[in-house]
Amino acid sequence: MAPNEAKLSITVFHRGASNSASGLEGVGSSPPLLLGPFTITVPVDADDILGRKEKTVSLADVIHATIPVAQYRVLIAGGCYAGLSAAVHILEKCDAIDSPINIDVTIVDERDGYYHLIGSPLAMASKDYAEKAWVEYKHVKVLQRPNVTFVQGTLANVDCENKRATITEHKTKKTREESYDFFIGTTGLRRSWPVVPQALTREDYLTEVGTHCDKVLNSTAPVLVVGGVPEAQRPSNTRALKGQTPIRRASA
Ligand SMILES: Cc1cc2nc3c(=O)[nH]c(=O)nc-3n(C[C@H](O)[C@H](O)[C@H](O)COP(=O)(O)OP(=O)(O)OC[C@H]3O[C@@H](n4cnc5c(N)ncnc54)[C@H](O)[C@@H]3O)c2cc1C
């Protein structure tokens, strides 16, 4: 390091916009995005040496930056309600300003995004709603950080003794091994069609539910809707199914 340079340890937070677009309002309310901590080397001048308390560093000032190696690798299998909230909360705890812990989080899911599963009945009756119910992981703002990786693939095996997981990648169908320090299993339940859409990408999902919507909404034959318990999930609630006639309430 040259005599007129200084090494600083900094933690960079980006106070981003609200998370409302992420579909994760229930998980956290706009926490700052942690972009560090980094160690950076910047040029210094006489003012700094004389003990000026603050120095504004612009990105253009940075000569060298290093990100510390993660202390722990966390592998989360399943990126729906449980998996994403686990990720958000662990990161929040590890970001604690006094003693931040550097972690790497890998989230593996068969889907390419967070799917609001309990809204499935509504998604299958309203194309407008369907658009909002699946948010690709790359658009889940709160988790766009250098230490979070999303892998679209199937968790095929977990070797808890050696802390290694086997993942089959969705696109390549190749198998890869992932080592971890902590494993969180949140793979939920497998549900068949028509309980939930079976698509693994947002694009295929919109086709899948769109086809279903067309069939139901354009049907000239009577359409029988079975179930629909909470208000928010009920297809009839959107008036998507026009001219519907409630027949009777029945318990399962
Ligand atoms: C139509 C419907 C309505 C519901 N309504 C309600 C309600 O009103 N209130 C309520 O509390 N509960 C409701 N439930 C139940 C609720 O959906 C579940 O309790 C909830 O989804 C569990 O969340 P989870 O994150 O644990 O698992 P899931 O939501 O099942 O998520 C599991 C995730 O893991 C992924 N995954 C699975 N296997 C693998 C693998 N091998 N490798 C990689 N990824 C994998 C899946 O793609 C998925 O993203 C409803 C369920 C349905 C189907």
The ligand as a Tripos MOL2 file, in Angstrom:
@<TRIPOS>MOLECULE
LIG
   53    58     1     0     0
SMALL
NO_CHARGES

@<TRIPOS>ATOM
      1 C1        -54.8070  -24.0960   -2.2770 C.3       1 LIG1
      2 C2        -54.1240  -24.0140   -0.9250 C.ar      1 LIG1
      3 C3        -54.5580  -23.0780   -0.0010 C.ar      1 LIG1
      4 C4        -53.9300  -22.9810    1.2440 C.ar      1 LIG1
      5 N1        -54.3560  -22.0520    2.1400 N.ar      1 LIG1
      6 C5        -53.7150  -21.8780    3.3180 C.ar      1 LIG1
      7 C6        -54.1070  -20.8680    4.2370 C.ar      1 LIG1
      8 O1        -55.0380  -20.1210    3.9910 O.2       1 LIG1
      9 N2        -53.4030  -20.7360    5.3810 N.ar      1 LIG1
     10 C7        -52.3460  -21.5590    5.6710 C.ar      1 LIG1
     11 O2        -51.7310  -21.3860    6.7220 O.2       1 LIG1
     12 N3        -51.9600  -22.5200    4.8340 N.ar      1 LIG1
     13 C8        -52.6100  -22.7130    3.6730 C.ar      1 LIG1
     14 N4        -52.2330  -23.7140    2.8100 N.ar      1 LIG1
     15 C9        -51.0970  -24.5310    3.2030 C.3       1 LIG1
     16 C10       -49.8200  -23.7700    2.8560 C.3       1 LIG1
     17 O3        -49.7570  -23.6090    1.4710 O.3       1 LIG1
     18 C11       -48.5920  -24.5190    3.3410 C.3       1 LIG1
     19 O4        -48.6680  -24.6420    4.7350 O.3       1 LIG1
     20 C12       -47.3500  -23.7460    2.9470 C.3       1 LIG1
     21 O5        -47.2520  -23.6850    1.5540 O.3       1 LIG1
     22 C13       -46.1050  -24.3720    3.5340 C.3       1 LIG1
     23 O6        -45.0420  -23.5280    3.1920 O.3       1 LIG1
     24 P1        -43.5770  -24.0840    3.0100 P.3       1 LIG1
     25 O7        -42.7170  -22.9370    2.6180 O.co2     1 LIG1
     26 O8        -43.2230  -24.8740    4.2060 O.co2     1 LIG1
     27 O9        -43.6440  -25.1580    1.8340 O.3       1 LIG1
     28 P2        -44.1860  -25.0090    0.3060 P.3       1 LIG1
     29 O10       -45.0610  -23.8130    0.1630 O.co2     1 LIG1
     30 O11       -44.7100  -26.3300   -0.0390 O.co2     1 LIG1
     31 O12       -42.8380  -24.7040   -0.4630 O.3       1 LIG1
     32 C14       -41.8910  -25.7010   -0.7080 C.3       1 LIG1
     33 C15       -40.9150  -25.1710   -1.7460 C.3       1 LIG1
     34 O13       -39.8870  -26.1390   -1.9010 O.3       1 LIG1
     35 C16       -39.6850  -26.4230   -3.2700 C.3       1 LIG1
     36 N5        -39.2620  -27.8220   -3.3470 N.ar      1 LIG1
     37 C17       -39.9520  -28.9350   -3.0070 C.ar      1 LIG1
     38 N6        -39.1940  -30.0300   -3.1380 N.ar      1 LIG1
     39 C18       -37.9860  -29.6050   -3.5690 C.ar      1 LIG1
     40 C19       -36.7530  -30.2430   -3.8780 C.ar      1 LIG1
     41 N7        -36.5840  -31.5810   -3.7560 N.pl3     1 LIG1
     42 N8        -35.7230  -29.5040   -4.3030 N.ar      1 LIG1
     43 C20       -35.8430  -28.1560   -4.4300 C.ar      1 LIG1
     44 N9        -36.9680  -27.4830   -4.1320 N.ar      1 LIG1
     45 C21       -38.0130  -28.1930   -3.7040 C.ar      1 LIG1
     46 C22       -41.0170  -26.1450   -3.9480 C.3       1 LIG1
     47 O14       -40.8290  -25.8020   -5.3210 O.3       1 LIG1
     48 C23       -41.5410  -24.9670   -3.1240 C.3       1 LIG1
     49 O15       -41.1550  -23.7160   -3.6480 O.3       1 LIG1
     50 C24       -52.8490  -23.8600    1.5660 C.ar      1 LIG1
     51 C25       -52.4160  -24.7960    0.6160 C.ar      1 LIG1
     52 C26       -53.0420  -24.8730   -0.6150 C.ar      1 LIG1
     53 C27       -52.5550  -25.8830   -1.6240 C.3       1 LIG1
@<TRIPOS>BOND
     1     1     2 1
     2     2     3 ar
     3     2    52 ar
     4     3     4 ar
     5     4     5 ar
     6     4    50 ar
     7     5     6 ar
     8     6     7 ar
     9     6    13 1
    10     7     8 2
    11     7     9 ar
    12     9    10 ar
    13    10    11 2
    14    10    12 ar
    15    12    13 ar
    16    13    14 ar
    17    14    15 1
    18    14    50 ar
    19    15    16 1
    20    16    17 1
    21    16    18 1
    22    18    19 1
    23    18    20 1
    24    20    21 1
    25    20    22 1
    26    22    23 1
    27    23    24 1
    28    24    25 2
    29    24    26 1
    30    24    27 1
    31    27    28 1
    32    28    29 2
    33    28    30 1
    34    28    31 1
    35    31    32 1
    36    32    33 1
    37    33    34 1
    38    33    48 1
    39    34    35 1
    40    35    36 1
    41    35    46 1
    42    36    37 ar
    43    36    45 ar
    44    37    38 ar
    45    38    39 ar
    46    39    40 ar
    47    39    45 ar
    48    40    41 1
    49    40    42 ar
    50    42    43 ar
    51    43    44 ar
    52    44    45 ar
    53    46    47 1
    54    46    48 1
    55    48    49 1
    56    50    51 ar
    57    51    52 ar
    58    52    53 1
@<TRIPOS>SUBSTRUCTURE
     1 LIG1         1 GROUP 0 **** ****
